[in-house]
């Protein structure tokens, strides 16, 4: 095709779009790399803070713990209540304080006292905001959050064009000989070596970067999500609120605290002690709750189970990863599958690592790309 031979045109597209989107994409890529290891980072940041010493007594009931907590933190809006199976682990309680700030705490299940703030969740919350809206959402201004979200979306589209134009520019270096595309010329010097290095690493990571970018647009534009879902036979789309933006109910409402206790009891009757941990997500009405849980000894994101519970009606839906007859809502299942592709989790630990490396490589491409541009400028002089 003639257009593929217009190297100068593609070079200008590659350079101009990189200049426009490099800063937003770098923020999105590096924050994404961090988020891919969110569980490990949260554990590392919290370390011993998440552990308690059993007193020999039975753990307090959730209603008792929440009543103790609300006296220490008046005006708190509860979003999450996470209970571990390990008797040495603290309960995690998250939500928004009286000032509207997202906060997460470790609670001693035997005394109900706050042991420390959960800085791991807070840190990952900041990274999620950077990844989805460049941190504009931290301002608590919805207009700014939407501006940041759209900048991320447009930058992602431009980055896809950067990747495609880069492939077109590099193609004459190897043409039909695919293996040559991944070869770095270590004998070359200066610009020639940088070009070889930039191109070979780019060819190697191109499929992963395109996958990450294209799948990321599923959350940027509802129309893309709708097209994807309809192609899979589903009309509805699922939109999950960022965990730092979930607004549950006020702990000043004692009836809703008792409702959460009821939901806790329902789950325990259903599962007994067969869970690694479960997370109760509070809704504003204080009557409907979502529970995410893992079976005992299981922590893989792919093996998460969900349960919808109404205080009066009991379990409305119980979707287990290993039971095709109790499938989770299809819009949520598609959302989960796309996220699994986007993060590389679909390929296990190896995929998570490779996708993380690919995200970090954006910094490498920006540095080597601008370095080549500087050398071209000085060469012309």
C-alpha positions in Angstrom: 0.0 0.0 0.0 1.3 3.5 -1.0 0.4 5.0 2.4 2.7 2.5 4.2 5.6 3.8 2.1 5.1 7.4 3.3 7.6 7.1 6.1 7.8 10.9 6.7 4.1 11.1 7.2 4.1 8.3 9.7 7.1 9.6 11.5 5.4 13.0 12.0 2.2 11.2 13.2 4.4 9.2 15.6 6.3 12.3 16.9 3.4 14.7 17.2 1.0 12.3 18.9 3.8 11.3 21.3 4.4 14.9 22.2 0.7 15.4 23.0 0.0 12.3 25.0 3.3 11.2 26.5 2.7 12.8 30.0 -0.9 11.4 30.5 0.0 8.0 29.1 3.1 7.8 31.3 1.0 8.5 34.4 -1.6 6.0 33.4 1.0 3.3 32.5 3.1 3.6 35.7 0.0 3.8 38.0 -1.4 0.7 36.1 1.9 -1.2 36.7 1.6 -0.5 40.4 -2.1 -1.4 40.5 -1.4 -4.8 38.9 0.3 -5.8 42.1 -2.2 -4.1 44.4 -2.6 -7.0 46.9 1.1 -7.5 47.3 1.7 -3.7 47.7 -1.1 -3.4 50.3 0.4 -6.2 52.3 3.9 -4.8 52.1 2.8 -1.3 53.2 0.7 -2.6 56.1 3.0 -5.5 57.1 2.4 -6.2 60.8 -0.3 -3.6 61.1 -2.9 -6.0 59.7 -2.2 -8.6 62.4 -3.5 -8.9 66.0 -2.9 -11.2 69.0 -6.0 -13.3 69.8 -7.0 -12.7 73.4 -8.5 -16.2 73.8 -12.0 -14.8 73.6 -14.4 -15.0 70.7 -14.4 -12.2 68.2 -16.9 -9.5 68.7 -20.0 -9.4 66.5 -19.9 -6.8 63.7 -22.7 -4.8 65.3 -20.7 -4.4 68.5 -17.5 -3.5 66.5 -19.3 -0.9 64.5 -20.9 0.7 67.5 -17.4 1.0 69.1 -16.0 2.3 65.9 -18.7 5.0 65.4 -17.9 6.5 68.8 -14.2 6.9 67.7 -15.1 8.1 64.2 -18.5 10.0 64.3 -20.1 10.8 61.0 -18.4 7.9 59.2 -20.1 6.4 56.1 -19.4 2.7 55.9 -18.6 1.2 52.5 -16.7 -2.0 53.1 -16.5 -4.5 56.0 -13.8 -7.2 55.3 -13.6 -10.2 57.6 -10.6 -12.6 57.3 -10.6 -16.3 58.2 -7.2 -16.1 59.9 -7.9 -15.4 63.6 -4.6 -13.4 63.7 -5.7 -10.9 61.1 -7.5 -7.6 61.8 -10.8 -6.7 60.3 -10.7 -4.0 57.6 -13.3 -1.3 57.7 -13.4 1.3 54.9 -15.6 4.3 53.9 -15.6 8.1 54.0 -15.1 10.2 57.1 -17.1 13.2 58.2 -15.0 15.4 55.8 -15.7 13.2 52.8 -12.3 11.6 52.6 -11.9 7.9 51.9 -10.4 6.2 54.9 -9.6 2.5 55.7 -8.8 1.1 59.1 -7.6 -2.1 60.8 -9.9 -3.1 63.7 -9.0 -5.6 66.4 -11.8 -8.1 66.2 -11.5 -9.0 69.9 -11.7 -5.4 71.3 -13.2 -3.4 68.5 -10.5 -0.8 68.8 -8.7 0.8 65.8 -5.2 -0.6 65.6 -4.0 1.6 62.7 -4.9 3.3 59.5 -4.8 1.1 56.4 -2.3 3.1 54.3 -2.1 0.4 51.7 -5.7 0.9 50.6 -5.3 4.6 50.7 -2.2 4.4 48.4 -3.9 2.1 45.9 -6.9 4.5 45.9 -4.6 7.3 44.8 -3.1 5.1 42.1 -6.5 4.2 40.8 -7.4 7.9 40.6 -4.2 8.6 38.7 -4.9 5.6 36.4 -8.5 6.5 35.5 -8.6 10.3 35.7 -5.0 11.5 36.2 -5.8 12.2 39.9 -8.4 14.9 39.1 -11.0 12.8 41.0 -9.0 13.4 44.2 -10.3 17.0 44.1 -13.9 15.7 44.8 -15.0 17.8 41.9 -17.1 15.8 39.4 -16.4 18.1 36.5 -12.6 17.9 37.0 -12.9 14.1 37.4 -14.7 13.9 34.0 -12.1 16.1 32.4 -9.4 13.9 33.6 -11.2 10.8 32.5 -11.6 12.2 29.0 -8.0 13.2 28.8 -7.1 9.6 29.6 -9.5 8.3 27.0 -8.2 10.6 24.2 -4.6 9.9 25.2 -5.2 6.2 25.0 -6.6 6.6 21.5 -3.5 8.6 20.5 -1.2 6.1 22.1 -2.8 3.3 20.0 -2.0 5.4 16.9 1.5 5.9 18.2 2.0 2.2 18.4 0.6 1.6 14.9 2.7 4.4 13.4 5.7 3.0 15.2 5.2 -0.4 13.7 4.8 1.1 10.2 8.0 3.1 10.5 9.9 0.1 11.8 8.5 -2.3 9.2 11.1 -1.5 6.4 13.9 -2.6 8.8 12.8 -6.2 8.7 10.0 -6.4 6.1 8.9 -10.1 5.8 11.7 -11.5 8.0 9.9 -11.5 11.4 12.7 -12.7 13.5 14.9 -9.7 12.4 12.3 -7.4 14.0 13.4 -8.5 17.5 17.1 -8.3 16.8 19.1 -5.5 18.5 22.2 -4.4 16.6 24.8 -4.1 19.4 27.5 -3.2 16.8 25.7 0.0 15.9 26.5 3.3 17.6 24.6 6.4 18.5 21.3 7.0 16.7 21.5 3.6 14.8 21.8 1.7 18.1 18.9 3.6 19.7 16.7 3.0 16.7 17.5 -0.7 16.8 16.9 -0.9 20.5 13.7 1.1 20.4 12.3 -0.8 17.5 13.2 -4.3 18.7 11.8 -3.8 22.2 8.7 -2.1 20.6 8.1 -5.1 18.3 8.4 -7.5 21.2 5.9 -5.6 23.5 3.6 -4.2 20.7 0.9 -7.0 21.1 0.7 -6.5 24.9 0.6 -2.7 24.7 -2.1 -2.8 22.1 -4.1 -5.3 24.2 -3.8 -3.1 27.3 -4.7 0.1 25.4 -7.6 -1.3 23.4 -9.1 -3.1 26.4 -8.7 0.0 28.5 -11.1 1.9 26.2 -13.9 -0.4 27.5 -14.0 1.8 30.6 -13.4 5.1 28.8 -16.4 5.0 26.5 -19.7 3.4 27.2 -20.4 3.0 23.5 -17.3 0.8 23.2 -18.5 -1.3 26.2 -22.0 -1.6 24.6 -20.6 -2.7 21.3 -18.4 -5.3 23.0 -21.2 -6.6 25.2 -23.7 -6.8 22.3 -21.1 -8.7 20.2 -21.1 -11.2 23.1 -24.9 -11.3 23.2 -25.5 -9.0 26.1 -27.4 -5.6 25.9 -26.5 -4.2 29.4 -23.1 -3.0 30.6 -21.7 -3.1 34.1 -20.1 -0.1 35.6 -18.2 -0.6 38.9 -17.7 2.5 41.0 -14.1 3.0 42.1 -13.7 1.6 45.6 -12.7 5.0 46.9 -16.0 6.5 45.6 -18.4 3.9 47.0 -20.8 5.5 49.4 -22.5 3.2 51.9 -24.6 4.1 54.9 -24.0 6.3 57.9 -23.0 4.5 61.1 -25.2 6.9 63.0 -28.1 4.7 61.8 -28.3 1.8 64.3 -30.9 -0.1 62.2 -28.5 -0.3 59.3 -25.8 -1.6 61.6 -28.1 -4.3 62.7 -28.9 -5.1 59.0 -25.2 -5.6 58.3 -25.1 -8.0 61.3 -28.0 -9.9 59.8 -26.1 -10.2 56.4 -23.0 -11.4 58.3 -25.1 -14.1 60.0 -26.7 -15.1 56.7 -23.3 -15.6 55.1 -21.9 -17.5 58.0 -24.9 -19.9 57.9 -24.3 -20.4 54.2 -20.5 -20.8 54.2 -19.6 -21.7 57.8 -15.8 -21.3 58.1 -15.1 -22.2 54.5 -13.8 -18.9 53.3 -10.4 -17.2 53.1 -12.0 -13.8 53.6 -15.2 -12.1 52.6 -15.9 -8.4 51.9 -19.4 -7.0 52.6 -20.1 -4.0 50.4 -22.7 -1.7 52.0 -25.3 0.1 49.9 -26.9 3.4 50.7 -30.3 1.9 51.6 -28.7 -0.3 54.2 -30.9 -3.2 53.2 -29.1 -4.6 50.1 -25.5 -5.8 50.3 -23.0 -7.4 48.0 -20.5 -9.9 49.3 -17.3 -10.9 47.5 -15.5 -13.9 49.0 -12.8 -16.5 48.3 -12.9 -20.1 49.4 -10.5 -21.2 52.1 -7.0 -21.3 50.8 -7.9 -19.5 47.6 -6.9 -16.0 46.6 -6.8 -16.0 42.8 -8.7 -13.1 41.3 -10.2 -15.6 38.8 -11.7 -17.6 41.7 -13.8 -14.9 43.3 -17.4 -15.6 44.3 -20.2 -13.2 44.7 -23.4 -13.1 46.7 -26.3 -10.6 46.7 -28.2 -10.4 50.0 -31.3 -8.6 51.0 -31.9 -8.3 54.7 -35.6 -9.3 54.4 -35.4 -11.8 51.5 -32.1 -13.4 52.2 -29.7 -14.5 49.5 -30.9 -13.2 46.1 -28.0 -14.5 44.0 -25.1 -16.7 44.8 -22.5 -16.9 41.9 -19.6 -19.3 42.3 -16.6 -19.4 39.9 -16.7 -23.2 39.8 -20.5 -23.6 39.2 -21.8 -22.9 35.7 -25.4 -23.2 37.0 -24.9 -20.3 39.4 -23.3 -17.9 37.0 -22.8 -14.2 38.0 -24.8 -11.5 36.1 -23.5 -11.6 32.5 -22.7 -7.8 32.3 -20.5 -8.2 35.4 -18.9 -11.4 34.0 -18.0 -9.6 30.8 -16.6 -6.7 32.8 -14.5 -9.1 34.9 -13.3 -10.9 31.8 -12.2 -7.6 30.0 -10.5 -6.5 33.2 -8.7 -9.9 33.3 -7.4 -9.3 29.8 -6.5 -5.7 30.5 -4.4 -6.6 33.5 -2.9 -9.8 32.1 -4.5 -11.8 34.9 -6.0 -14.1 32.3 -2.6 -15.5 31.7 -1.8 -16.1 35.4 1.2 -14.8 37.3 3.3 -14.8 34.2 0.8 -12.7 32.4 0.5 -10.2 35.3 4.3 -9.8 35.3 4.6 -9.4 31.5 1.8 -6.8 31.4 3.3 -4.9 34.3 6.7 -4.8 32.5 5.0 -3.7 29.3 3.3 -0.8 31.2 6.7 0.3 32.8 8.3 0.1 29.3 6.3 3.2 28.3 8.9 5.2 30.2 11.7 3.4 28.2 10.0 4.3 24.9 9.5 7.9 25.8 13.1 8.3 26.9 14.7 6.5 24.0 12.3 8.2 21.5 13.1 11.7 22.6 16.8 10.8 22.8 16.7 9.8 19.1 14.9 13.0 18.3 17.6 15.1 20.0 20.3 13.2 18.1 18.4 13.9 14.8 18.2 17.6 15.6 21.9 17.9 16.4 22.8 15.7 13.4 21.0 18.2 11.0 23.0 21.0 12.6 
